[in-house]
Amino acid sequence: MLTIVPRFLRDPRSFFESIQRGEEVKSKVLALAVSSALFLFVYGFVLGLAHSFWQALAAAVKMPILFMATMTFCLPALYFFSLALLSTRLKMLQVTAVVLSGVGVISFLLLGLSPVTLFFVLTSQNYAFFQLLAVVFVAISGVIGLYYLWRGMTLIDQDSPSSWGRAGRVLLAAWIGLYAFVSSQMTWRLSPLVGDPTQPFVLLQPSRDNFYVDVIHAVQRAMGLAEMAGTSVAVNTVLVGALCLLPIALLLLGVGVLIGSRRKVKREPPLATPTT
């Protein structure tokens, strides 16, 4: 189970071909779910150590919940809309395997970033910095993981070769935007993940604002800027709105750059049609 993500990264095409043929899809889904949860558990534990052991344990449990719950809420939208608009022949379990492959890549990369996070835990006490560090690490890993998800969805549905043309790309981009919004809201509801070292341990205590406002405040504190108390409501609204759209734009831009560079190097042919 713990080696499925490295094996997938070594040869993603073979993995998608096996999913397309329906080979051991259930076992692959189970292995991806378990390994992703364990990798996220480790990263969450290291992240929470910036506060205390109990915060580390809470964050270790919250990280798998964050990604798996977001996928659970968003997955039906991807499947039902692709079925209604693109007439896909994929089964729900196959779509789940492709989406979990992206989540598995994200969790695997975060596991690799755990030693870097631990280094800053041991050498810094800046709470705002840790908040931004977690956001940046998850965003970078998310872009790469969503690239693999994009690649899998556009390759695996070979029975409808025209379905993942322009309309399919628009649908998938819209779903990625939905996934980013839901994940940010889920992160806010499960906060704190890092935990303010100056405050006692709490399991759940989201702020009275939202995820994006919290990120703005973290940037201000990390850069030593004063709170924008005198700023007009209109300006604050524009800033918050811009920050709400920023992660979506970055995710779409990152996935687009990865896909574009991939096409310049090598244009992949469609997967072979399975024989009956």
N, C-alpha and C positions, 0 to 999 in steps of 0.2 A: 504493500500500500504506500509506503513512504518513498518509494522510488518511481512512482508513476509520473510525477511531474518532471523530474529530470529526463526520464525516457521519452516523455512527450516532447520536451524541448529539443531533444536530439533529432527527432524525426516526427514533427507534427503532421506531416502529410499522411504518413502511414497510420497515425492515430485517427485522423479524420476519415480515411478510407475504411478502417475497421468499423467506425461508428456508422458510416454510410451503409455498410453491409449488414449492420445489426449484430456484430460479433461481440458478445459479452458486454453489452451496453450497461446492464445493471451493475455488474462487478466494477466496471470502470467508473460509473457514477458514485458508487460507494467508496471506492478507493480515493477518488478525487475529493469527495466530501470529508472523509476522515483525515487525509493528509493535509488538506487546506485548514481544517479546524485546528490541527496540532501545530502547524506552522504559525498560524495567527495567535494561538495561545502563547507560544514562546515570545513572539514579538510584543504582544500586549503585556506580558509579565515584565519584560525588560523596560518597556515604556513606563509602566506604573512604578517602577523602582525609583523614579525621580522623586516620588512622594514618600512611600513606605511599603512595607511588605504586603499589608492588607490592600492597599491601592493597586499594587502589582497583581495580586491575585484577582481582584475585581476586574482590572483591565484585561487580564488574560482570558477571563470568561466573556467579557463584553466584545472583544475583537471578533471571535468567530460568530457571535450572535449578530454583530453589525453586518458582516458580509453575507451570511446565510439568510438572514431575515430580509435584507435588501433584495437579494436574488429571488427569494420566495414571492415577494410582493410584485416584482417587476417581470418575472419570467412569463406568467400567463399573458401579459400584454404583448410580448414579443411573439409568442406562439399563435395567439388568436388573430392578431392583425396580419401576420404573415400567412396564416391560413385563409383569412377572408380576402385580403388584397392581392396576395401573390399565388394563391392556390398551391402552397407548398405541400409536399407529400411526406415531409418529415413527421415523425411521431414526437410526442411531448418528451419522452425519455431521451431521444436523440438530441433535441434542442437543449435539454437539461445538461447533457454530457458536454456539449459545445460551450455552453455558458460556464459550466464548472471548470472547464479547461482554462478559461480566462481568469476565473477566481483563483484557481490553483497556481497560475503564473504569478499573480499578484502576491499571494501568500508566500510563495517560494522566494520571491525577490525581497519581501519584507523580512523573511527569515535571514537572508543574506545581509540585510542592513541592521540586524539586531546587534552585532558587535560594535558597529559605528554608534548606534544609539546608546549602548552601554558605556562607551568611552565618554560621551557627553554627560551621561548620568553621573559618572565618577569625577568629572572635572568641572561641572558647572552647576549652578543653583538657580538659574534664570528660568522661572516658570513660563513666561511668555515665549522665550526661545524654544523650550521643549514643545509647546503647543504648535508653533510654526514648523518645527522640525518634523513633527508627526504628520502635519498636513502636506508638507513638501514630499516626504518619503512615500506617503500613500498615493499622492497625485502622480509621481513619477512611475511607481509600480502599476498604478491604475491605467495609465496610458499604454504601457507595454502589454498588460494583460488584456485590455480591450482590443488591441491590435490583433492578438491571437483569436479572440472571440470573433472579430470582424472577418478575419481570414477563414475561420472554420465555417461560419454561416454562409459565406459566399462560395465556398468550395463543396460543401457536403450535399447541397440540394441539387444534384446533377439531373434528377428526373425532370426538373423544370428549368432548363438552361437559360431561359429568358427572364425568369422570375426575379433574379437578383441583379437586374440591370439598374437603370437609374432609379426606378421606383423602389427597388429593394435597398439600394444604398441610402435613399432618403429615409425610409422606414427604420433602417438600422441606426442611422445617425440620430433620429428622433428618440429611439429607444435608449441610446447611450446617454442622451441628455436627460431623459426621465430617470435613468439609473443614477446619474450624478446627483440630481435633485433629491431623490429618495434617500440616497446614502448620506447626503449632508444632513437631512432632517433626522435620520436615524442616529447619526453621530451626536447631534445635539440632544436628542432624547436620552441617549445612554451616557451623556457626560455626567461627571468628569471621567476622562480616560487617563490623563496625566495626573491631575490633582494638584492643587495649589499647596506647596509645602508649608505655607504659613497658616493654613486652615486645617482643622481636624478631618479625619477620613469620613467621607460620605459615599454611600453606594450610588445614589442617583440624585442629582441636583442640577438640572439644566438651568441656565440663566433665564432672566425675564426677556431677553432679546431673541436672537436666533443664531444659527451657526455662523452666518456671514458677518453679523455685527460683532460676534465674539472674535472672529479672525481680525477684523479691523482694530479692535481694542488690543489684541495681542501684538499686532504690528506696531501700534503706537507705543505700547509698553516696551517692546523689544528695541525700538529705535530711540527710546527716551523722549518721545514727543508728548506734549501736553494733550489732554483730552479736548476734543473740539466742542467744548461746552457752549461757546459763543457762535457756533456755526448755525446757519439757518436750517430750518426743517427741510426746505427744498434741497439744499446742498447735501444734507445728510441722506435724504431719500435717493438722490442721484448716485451718491457714493455706494450706498447699500445695494442699489439696483445693479450698478456696474460690477460690484463684487459678486453678486448672485450669478451674473452671466459669465464671469471670468473663468470659473472651473469648467463650465460647459465648453466655452471657446477653446480653452487649453486642451481639453480632452479630445475634442474634434480635430483641432489643429495637429496634435501629436499623432493621433491615429492616421490622419490624412498624410502627414509627412512620411510616416513609416510605410504606409501602403504605396505612396508615390515612389519612394526610393526602392522599394521592393520590385515594382513594375519596371523601373529603369534597368535594374540589374538582370532580372529574368522574369519574363511573362509566363506564368504558370498555366499549363493547359488544364481543362476541367478533369475532374476525377473520372476514372474509367467506369463505364456502366457495368454494374454487377450482373453476372450471368445467372439465369434461372435454371 
